[in-house]
């Protein structure tokens, strides 16, 4: 089972790399323009916040108290699904305060509110679990792993952009 999960996870990362390539670049450029980058994760995506602040290689200028953000700052928002009520509520506030932001989640509908509100949207491409069971169901839904992959893709690109200006 672990071998199958590893294969499926590798495929997920490859899909993210291929389908969201331009969004990674656009998102990193937007975030690099900010005075500070506020990282906000909902539910299991709080792990991305911890990685950005407390990881071995923290994101420069990363903060989490998004209530303090101004239009000079940028926000990086992570949630499991694009219809997450709390995430959409925060997105509405950011738009109202004219704070640019990147949203990362799985798009679950064609006309998702989060996708419309975000300046840059990255779709986690994770609609169902990766592994089949004996009853036709699927399990193994690694949303936080996919989110960390996206976080690192953005972080590496931001670091490259900022290094060009130093």
C-alpha positions as CSV (number, residue, x, y, z in Angstrom):
1,X,0.0,0.0,0.0
2,X,2.8,2.4,0.8
3,X,4.3,1.9,-2.7
4,X,1.0,2.7,-4.3
5,X,0.6,5.8,-2.1
6,X,4.1,7.0,-3.0
7,X,3.3,6.5,-6.7
8,X,0.1,8.4,-6.4
9,X,1.6,11.2,-4.3
10,X,4.4,11.6,-6.9
11,X,1.8,11.8,-9.6
12,X,0.0,14.5,-7.6
13,X,3.1,16.6,-7.2
14,X,3.8,16.2,-10.9
15,X,0.3,17.4,-11.8
16,X,0.7,20.4,-9.5
17,X,4.0,21.3,-11.2
18,X,2.6,21.0,-14.7
19,X,-0.9,22.4,-14.3
20,X,-0.1,25.2,-11.9
21,X,3.3,26.2,-13.2
22,X,2.3,29.8,-14.2
23,X,0.3,30.3,-11.0
24,X,3.4,29.4,-9.0
25,X,5.3,32.1,-10.8
26,X,2.5,34.7,-10.7
27,X,1.9,33.9,-7.0
28,X,5.5,34.2,-6.0
29,X,5.9,37.6,-7.8
30,X,2.8,38.9,-6.1
31,X,4.0,37.8,-2.7
32,X,7.5,39.1,-3.2
33,X,6.1,42.6,-3.8
34,X,4.7,42.8,-0.3
35,X,6.3,44.5,2.7
36,X,5.3,41.4,4.8
37,X,3.7,38.1,3.8
38,X,0.9,36.8,6.1
39,X,0.5,33.1,5.9
40,X,-2.9,31.8,7.0
41,X,-4.0,28.2,7.1
42,X,-7.4,26.8,8.0
43,X,-7.8,23.4,9.7
44,X,-5.0,21.0,8.8
45,X,-3.4,23.7,6.7
46,X,-2.2,25.3,9.9
47,X,0.9,23.1,9.3
48,X,1.9,25.4,6.5
49,X,1.8,28.4,8.9
50,X,4.1,26.5,11.3
51,X,6.5,25.6,8.5
52,X,6.6,29.2,7.3
53,X,7.4,30.5,10.8
54,X,9.1,27.7,12.7
55,X,10.5,25.4,10.0
56,X,14.2,24.9,9.4
57,X,14.1,27.5,6.6
58,X,11.4,30.0,7.5
59,X,9.9,32.3,4.9
60,X,11.5,35.8,5.2
61,X,9.0,38.3,6.5
62,X,6.3,35.8,7.3
63,X,3.7,36.7,9.8
64,X,0.4,35.1,10.8
65,X,-1.7,37.8,12.5
66,X,-3.5,38.8,9.3
67,X,-5.7,41.3,11.2
68,X,-2.6,43.6,11.1
69,X,-2.1,43.4,7.3
70,X,-2.3,46.5,5.2
71,X,-2.4,47.1,1.5
72,X,1.4,47.2,1.5
73,X,1.4,43.5,2.6
74,X,0.4,40.3,0.9
75,X,-1.4,37.2,2.2
76,X,-0.9,33.6,1.4
77,X,-4.1,31.6,2.3
78,X,-4.4,27.8,2.5
79,X,-7.6,25.8,2.9
80,X,-8.7,22.3,2.0
81,X,-11.6,23.3,-0.3
82,X,-12.4,26.5,-2.2
83,X,-15.8,26.8,-0.6
84,X,-14.4,26.9,3.0
85,X,-16.7,29.4,4.7
86,X,-14.0,30.9,7.0
87,X,-11.5,31.2,4.1
88,X,-14.0,32.9,1.8
89,X,-15.0,35.3,4.7
90,X,-11.3,36.2,5.1
91,X,-10.9,36.6,1.3
92,X,-13.9,39.0,1.3
93,X,-12.2,41.1,4.0
94,X,-8.9,41.2,2.1
95,X,-10.6,42.3,-1.1
96,X,-12.4,45.0,0.9
97,X,-9.2,46.2,2.5
98,X,-7.5,46.0,-1.0
99,X,-4.8,43.5,0.2
100,X,-3.6,41.3,-2.6
101,X,-3.5,37.6,-1.8
102,X,-2.8,34.1,-3.2
103,X,-5.2,31.4,-2.3
104,X,-4.4,27.7,-2.4
105,X,-7.1,25.0,-2.1
106,X,-8.8,22.3,-4.1
107,X,-11.4,23.8,-6.4
108,X,-14.6,21.9,-5.9
109,X,-16.9,23.8,-8.3
110,X,-16.6,25.6,-11.6
111,X,-17.6,28.9,-10.0
112,X,-15.9,28.9,-6.7
113,X,-15.9,32.1,-4.7
114,X,-12.3,31.8,-3.5
115,X,-11.0,31.4,-7.0
116,X,-12.9,34.6,-8.0
117,X,-11.6,36.7,-5.1
118,X,-8.0,35.7,-5.1
119,X,-5.4,37.7,-7.2
120,X,-3.7,34.3,-7.8
121,X,-5.3,31.0,-7.2
122,X,-3.5,27.6,-7.0
123,X,-5.6,24.5,-7.3
124,X,-4.3,21.6,-5.2
125,X,-5.7,19.1,-7.8
126,X,-6.9,16.8,-5.0
127,X,-10.5,15.9,-5.6
128,X,-10.5,12.5,-3.8
129,X,-8.3,10.2,-1.8
130,X,-5.4,8.6,-3.6
131,X,-5.9,5.0,-2.7
132,X,-8.9,2.6,-3.5
133,X,-10.4,0.4,-0.9
134,X,-12.2,-2.9,-1.5
135,X,-15.6,-1.2,-1.7
136,X,-14.9,1.3,-4.5
137,X,-14.2,4.2,-2.1
138,X,-11.0,6.1,-1.9
139,X,-8.9,7.2,1.1
140,X,-5.5,8.8,1.7
141,X,-6.3,12.5,1.2
142,X,-3.0,14.3,1.7
143,X,-4.2,17.9,1.5
144,X,-1.5,19.2,3.9
145,X,1.3,17.4,2.0
146,X,0.0,19.0,-1.3
147,X,-0.2,22.4,0.4
148,X,3.4,22.1,1.7
149,X,4.5,21.2,-1.8
150,X,2.9,24.4,-3.1
151,X,4.3,26.4,-0.2
152,X,7.8,25.3,-1.0
153,X,7.3,25.9,-4.7
154,X,6.3,29.5,-3.9
155,X,9.0,30.0,-1.2
156,X,11.8,28.8,-3.6
157,X,10.5,31.1,-6.3
158,X,10.1,34.1,-3.9
159,X,13.7,33.5,-2.6
160,X,15.0,33.5,-6.2
161,X,13.1,36.7,-7.0
162,X,14.4,38.5,-3.9
163,X,18.0,37.3,-4.5
164,X,17.9,39.1,-7.9
165,X,17.2,42.4,-6.2
166,X,19.9,42.1,-3.6
